[in-house]
Amino acid sequence: MIKSMTGYGSAKGNAAGFEISIELKSVNNRYLETAVRMPRSFLFAEEAVKNTVQRHISRGKVDVFVNINAVSVDDVKVSINEPLLRGYLEAVKKVSEEYGLSNDLTALSAVRFPDVLLVERNELDAEAISAGICSVLEEALRDFDAMREREGEKLKDDVLTRLNIIDSYVSRVEAEAP
């Protein structure tokens, strides 16, 4: 079966509490060159993505775009850096008293001071997330391969049509050659 060197595939799925969306495209290239674009905090899965692509594609320049969004907020914890907040509040009170300024500090303005709110992510299960990404990638690769096969059929039909035209010209030349 003839397959085109160029192609596009996409897939979406959920895994390990994340919504995963993958798109991949390829263009002709002598060797396999895979570029993976994904959020920095998930770069631990890059090698698994490249290995999955390599099992399906032997040549071409392949770009893989991975988007990952948290489905729930359970993986994030927000806490207050209380010693730092107390320091800010004391400094604001001192400025207010020493310079005769009104202290119109609100809770919202207090938490806007740098580093007062601490955002911590729960530890990610790298293995489960990598497996989930690869599972969605497998689906995108099937979509990609189907497109390459459809395009390959079009290329085959085009080549056969051109061969038939050439064959008819050869037959005409052979008939008129004597």
Secondary structure, DSSP 8 states (H G I E B T S, - for coil): ----S-EEEEEEEEETTEEEEEEEEEE--SSEEEEEE--GGGGGGHHHHHHHHHHH-SSEEEEEEEEEEESSSTTEEEEE-HHHHHHHHHHHHHHHHHHT------HHHHHTSTTSEEEEE----HHHHHHHHHHHHHHHHHHHHHHHHHHHHHHHHHHHHHHHHHHHHHHHHHHH--
